[in-house]
Each structure stands twice: as C-alpha cells, then as structure tokens.
Amino acid sequence: MFNGNKWRGVRIARISGRANAQFAIALGCCLLLMLIMPLVANAPQGAVRLHVIANSDSPIDQSIKLSVRDAVLEAMRPALEAVPGKAEARAQLLQNGEALQRAAEGALKARGAQYSARLYYGHAEFPDRSYGPHYYPAGEYEALRVVLGEGGGENWWCVMFPPLCLVDIEQAGEPAASDEIVFESAIAKLFENP
C-alpha cells in the first residue's frame, strides 16, 4: 500500500529459475498445440485406409509388396475416385473383393512370388501420418488389409478414401518409409531469417 512517502505492502516473491523454466515449457506446449490444431482440423473424417504387409523384409519381398499395392490401387481407382462418402467406398471395396484378390494374385504371379495374398476388411491400428495438409492421428481405422505370404515384413499404408494414396503416389512417389513426422515452427523460422 502507498501511505504518504512510505511504501508499505506485501513483498512479492522473486520467481526462481525453475519456475521460469516451467513457465517456458508450458508456453511452448501451448504454442505447439496452436500450430498442430489446424493440421488435426484438416484430417478428413470417414477415412478408409489401405495396409499392405509384405511377406518378409527381404528386398525382393518389399519390391513385390509395392507391385501388389500398385495393382490393388489401380483396380480400385475408377470406383473410389467417384464415390461421395465412406459408406459408398466401403460398399465398393466389398463388392469388388474378388477383383482386388485377382489383382493382388496377378501381381504376385507376375513377379514370380511363391506365396499368396489374403485380403481382409475391418478395423486396424495405424500410426499417425500426414498426407499434404491432412493429418491422421494414430488410432483405429477401417481398412483393407492385404497380407502377403507370411505377413512378416515391413508394411505400407495410405488412405484409400478419400483417395490420398492415389494422389500421394502420382505426385510424390511412395510416402517416406519412416513413421517420423516433421514439425515446422513458424516461430523458429522467424529467428532463422532475421
């Protein structure tokens, strides 16, 4: 309190270095959330994913996996590009199950693989992934799973509906093999370019 010429009041405690660090971490988390939320908001609802699992991690089996992926996507391209929603995409996949099986088996035969493909439609767990401006958080999604042979190799996944697999392959080739997501900070860029 101010009383004439004398200042009387409660002493304000000095903020410690630890409190400053905690505040900085909390502020950083808030800023990170502000930057990530637009990505999450851009994640299309009602996605159907594609999951192709290789027979093994051998280079030939990994190459065969990509051939099967291409054959399955090509077989479904016309039907999936025209569907307006998830229910219609699901119906197209289920109606064309035999054609998809033939496409996968044809790709295996063309590559001389000595194993077969098993196709499943249901729910599967996926890691988080970005496709351009669309961010898909890790979680359970409806998916067409294509298991090749023993199904013991590295897998490949994308979003069949909306048709982001097709866009991703055509424009940028195969998505990066790693699960790593790269975040860019607008704030850090300000400091990089003074």
N, C-alpha and C positions, 0 to 999 in steps of 0.2 A: 504494500500500500504506500501511496505517496502521502506524507504528512509534513507539510511545510517544506523545509530544506532537507529533511531526512527521508531516506527511502527505507521503508520497513516492509518486509514481506517474507514469503516463503522462499527458501533457497531452492533453486531449480538444479536438479542433479545433472551432472555432466554425463553425456552419453558416452558409453565406453566403446572401444574399438570393436568389441564383439557385437554390441547392439548395432553398430553401423554396418557390420558385415551381414548380420541377419536382415537388416532393412534392405541392403543392396540385393541380397538373394531373393527376398520377397518381391522387390520391384522388378528384378529380372524375370522372375516367373510370370508375373502379371504381363509384362511386355511380350514374352514368348507366347503366352496364351492369346494375346491380342493379334499376334502375327499368324498363329495357327488356325484360329477360329474361322477365318474366311476360307481356308482350304477344306475344313470339315464341312462347312456350309455348302461347298461346291460338290460334295460327294453325292452322286445321283442315288436316289432311292430305288429300290426294286432291282438290284443287280443280280445277274446270273453269271457265275464265274466258270472258267474252264481250267481244269487241273490235269495236266498230262504228267504221268510219273514213269520215268524210264525204267527199263529192266535192271540196269546197273549203272555205275559211274564210269564205265569204260568209254573211251572217246567214240567208238562206233555206236554204242547204245545211246549215247547222248545225241549223236547226229540223227539216229533213227527216230528218237523222240521228237525232234524238230520236224522231220518229214511227216510223221503222223499228225503232229499239231497242224501243219500246213494243210494236210489232206482233210482233216476234220473241219477246220475253219472254212476251207474252200467249199466243202459240201454244204455247209450251213449259211454261207454268205448271202445268197439271194433271199432266203427265208428270214434271216434275222435282220437284214437291213430294212425290211418292210414292216416289221411288227411295231405296233404302237406302245406296247407295255409288257411288263414282266409276265403276266398270265399268258399272253399270246406267245412270248418267247419260250416259256416252259412247254406250252402245247406243241409248238413247232419242234422242239428238241425231242419230246416224247414220241410224236408222230413219225419223226424221221430217224428213230433209233436204229433201225435196220440199215438205212443208208449210211449212217455215221459209222456203224460197225464195219460195213463193207469198205468204206473209205479208209478206215484205220487198218484193216486187214490187207487192203490193196497196197497201202504204203509199206507195210511190213514185208509183204511178198516182194515188192519191187526192190527193196533194199536187201533181200535175202535173209531176213531175220528168221530164226528157228523157234520163235515163240509167238503167242497170240496176244490180242488186246481184249480187255474186259472193260465195258462201259457201264457206269453207274450214274444215276441221277438222284441227288438227295442233298443233304446238308453236310458241309465240311468246314473245317477251321482253316483260315487263311491269315497270313501276316499282313501288316499294314503295307500299303502300296500307293504310289501316286502315278496317275496317268495324266500328263499335262496338268491342267488346273484341278483335276478331280482327285481327291484323297479318299482312299478307302481304309478305314481303321481296321486293325486286326479284329477278327471275330468269325462268327459262323455265317456262311452264305450258302444259298442254293447253288449247286454246281453240277456240271457234267464232269465226271472224273473218268479219265482214260488211263487204265493201269496196264502197262506193257510187261509181258512176261512175269518175272518175279516181283516187279514193282519195288525193287530195292535201290533205285538210283535217284539222282537229283531230279527235282520236278520243275515244271514250268507252269505258270499260271497267268491268267489275264481275266478281263471282263468281257464275256460274250455278249451280254446285253446290259446296258446299251453297248453297241459294237465297238468297244475300245480296243479289243485285240486287233481287229482289222485295221483300225487307224494306226495303232502302235507299230504293227509290222510294216505297213505300207510306208509310213513317214519316217520312222526312225530305226527300222530293223528290229531285231529281238530286244526286248527290255533287258536292262542290266541284270546280270546273273546274281548279283548280291541283293540282300534284303535291306541294304543301307539306304536310308532316306537322308537326303542332303537338305538342310535348312539354311536359308539365306536370311540375314538380318539387315533390314533397312537401316537400322541404327549403326551397325558396324560399317556399312557401306559409306555412311556419312563421314566416319572417321578415316576411312581408307582414302577417300578422294576429297582432300580439303579444298 
